[in-house]
Amino acid sequence: MTDPTAIQPSELDQLPDRDPEETAEWQASLDAVTKAAGPHRAAYLMRRTLERAEAGGLALPKLLETDHVNTIPTSAEPTVDGDEEMERRITAWNRWNAAAMVTRGSKHGVGGHIATFASAAWLYETGFNHFFRGKEADGSGDQLYIQGHASPGIYARAFLDGRLTEQHLDNFRQEAGGNGLPSYPHPRRLPWLWEFPTVSMGLGPLSAIYQARFNRYLTNRGIKDVSASHVWAFLGDGEMDEPESTAALALASREGLDNLTFVINCNLQRLDGPVRANFKIVQELEAQFRGAGWNVVKSLWGSAWDELFQLDTTGALVRRLREVPDAQVQTYQTRDAAYIREDFFGKDPALAEMAKLLSDDKILECFHLSRGGHEARKVYAAYKSAVEHKGAPTVILAQTVKGFTLGEGFASKNANHQMKKLTVDEFKSMRDLLELPISDEQFVDGVVPYAHPGADSPEVRYLQERRAALGGPAPARRTHAVAPLPAPAEKAFTSFDKGSGSQNVATTMAFVRLVKDLVRDKQSGKRWVPIVPDEARTFGMESLFPSLGIYSPKGQTYEPVDRDQLMYYKEAKDGQILNEGITEAGSMADFIAASTSYATHGETMIPFYIFYSMFGWQRTADQMWQLGDQLGRGFLVGATAGRTTLTGEGLQHADGHSPVIAATNPAALTYDPAFAYEVAVIVKDGLRRMYGEAAPGEDPNVFYYLTVYNEPLPQPAKPAVPAIDEGIVKGLYRFNTAESAGLSPVANAPRIQLLGSGTAIHWVLAAQKLLAEEWGVAADVWSATSWTELRRDALDADAALLRGEERVPFVRQALQGADGPVLAVSDYMRQVPDQIAQWVEQDYSSLGADGFGLSDTREAARRHFGVDAQSVVVAALAQLARRGEVKATAVKEARERYGL
């Protein structure tokens, strides 16, 4: 019989064993240790051996988890470069004022969060005192993604530093009257302080990765050397459940972004309760990040635990820490020593013996107070290890207690995220714990006072000296005095004015041709950042590959399969194109980093991100809001646009609503151009407004959304219409009249105004001809380049009237005196053209593609939705019939003639 305990060769082993006898000896050694010292000792030896192999560079699969202890042992902690007692006092003042600000604000019903900063205070203070570089050295410094709910602590530090006043703190979450503070990091509301809006969970970590990547892009392209900049992202353990939080971990490790550090505050709690009640979030995150190739540093236990680990000669303590679920750890935080002795130590005889050597005070100190994230020395060691690590990004998993120092009513309680205030007695207990010189008399009428040691106090001088040594205040946003970019040569924009003749050109292709000309501009060409999510060939952009190159920090380490072709796939370390693979979220994160480079790095960049229109706003609208919040500038291009224009792709690809979503974003200027020359005019005006000389009253902190189509059609010449460029930019101009179109209507013919946007104008032009030739109706055709801008202008006019100012909306001015009713048509749902209905004086109706998309030819899809030329004719006749200008029978006759 075969010995069942004998080591059998693996059937899955693909490598020949050149010395089976040696292999058997190693395996027998493991069996002997297991038998003599037990499986725990054997497992310990195996882990240490694998760690040694990894440190020695042996090609072995990495361990995904390590013991539930600190990565950096106490004996290896570096000396803190500073005055630890002074930093403790500074942190105490900031803890106090953060809690006071939220508590005082709660009387106005504005809410706020106390517990997050209380748990994370040392994570921020250690960085501010020793690591975070300001912008006064080279204009870039470090980029800080602050956890949104920790903002009160950042405001408190700015108050101590003299950058905010008591009035500011009292206006926390009360911005309408001026001098207010936004609830969370918000560059649009407080642009001198905040760089990055982060409270939309998951977008902070995603953006931080692509910001670190974009920093490398700027350096490798020779735009600016920002290699000294480090990106710090402060995150919550619960936040890591968001798919965006971990979506780009592999990118960060693949590109070796050692200029990036995640600091995850593992207080084990999310909004309603434990993050992983029955499991261990730290171990789960460690495995996830190590598996993705990150350097992981765990800072879990404070120095009070050192004695316990020294007593753990059998490994029982480490095993117990690994097996206790997070919810039980949270329970220990709120229970007495007797409970902890029985439930934690009583589960193992070796631990029970250890507990006999520990006093109740020692047990409570360890389980109630002592966490790695609450000790400056532990945090300093983790941060120093992170910035010195090369070749991979680092994540620091810092264990804390949510509500730390706020008293027993807060610490580790499931409801503490919703708890907005402390009582006076709780504040007095907090004062005593923090050893702050605040007297009972300062609590006037039960109002908790703000506290400040004085502008010339040792604490403030120390704080300011540390920041000066690190390059100035942080966080801080700087809009550098960047000279406006010179306008590109006019030739690039006027090349479309003559039209395309008999050549069919889609507006997507027209946009790409325009960009090809603009990137050749000697002064501004290098500033363009083309971004595409693995659809460049779909949009006809492959011609840019060899000329601009696709960015890769490794360059091109292989010979491309199409190297002998003219438009071969070229990667380069200084490549200009960001081809992100199939990730709209990653592409948007690229866009945000590039679009705000004018402030982050003092370098103006011009990003354009081109994507399937259906997969832009529908998938990443939250990031579009982030873009607006962050004051980003650039061009978003929704290609293969429209509900009926992308043939055959069907429901999932048929965009009939992106302009509706875009219209909700105040920073988005949404255009639906019909012709190539319109695209050129809009891009030219966007470059002027965002990067050149904005007109008085114009906000340059906007971004443009253009929908462009993949339907090849003849591009007409730019008509000689007065003020046509103004009409294109503002959203409406008359493309032709029945007479200028050569249709020669009869005298006193019924007349109608047909408005079309994007590709719909071609159906409208066909309908114009049918109306004249078959029904004796004169139709004028208008190009509505932006329904949304027309509406916004009209809303501004309405607001002006309420202020007593006389203003006529542009849409009303443009259509003034136009005879007959108005019929508006688009390849989107009727809600898009209906945006302007209330400001049109004429009778108004619309056609659009409402409902779900479908797979079919363009002609069939348009007939299905009732927007083809024949449907436009019937709708026009119906509108005129209601006015008595054509016979009612004409409508029925038209329906039958066209088979509708």
PEGI-V293587 format. One record per helix or strand of 2 or more residues. SS is the DSSP state (alpha for helix, beta for strand). FROM is the first residue (numbers start at 1). TO is the last residue. Records with the same first field share a line. If there is no record, write none. Layout:
SS: FROM-TO ; FROM-TO
This chain:
alpha: 20-37 ; 39-55 ; 74-76 ; 84-106 ; 115-130 ; 148-160 ; 166-170 ; 203-220 ; 239-241 ; 243-246 ; 249-254 ; 281-291 ; 303-311 ; 316-323 ; 326-332 ; 337-343 ; 345-347 ; 349-356 ; 360-369 ; 372-374 ; 376-388 ; 416-418 ; 424-434 ; 440-442 ; 444-446 ; 458-469 ; 491-494 ; 507-518 ; 525-527 ; 543-548 ; 584-595 ; 597-600 ; 613-615 ; 617-629 ; 651-653 ; 658-663 ; 676-691 ; 724-730 ; 760-775 ; 787-802 ; 810-815 ; 833-839 ; 858-865 ; 869-882 ; 888-898
beta: 143-145 ; 231-236 ; 260-266 ; 295-299 ; 394-399 ; 504-505 ; 528-532 ; 550-551 ; 571-572 ; 577-579 ; 606-612 ; 634-639 ; 668-671 ; 703-707 ; 713-714 ; 733-736 ; 751-756 ; 778-783 ; 822-825 ; 844-847
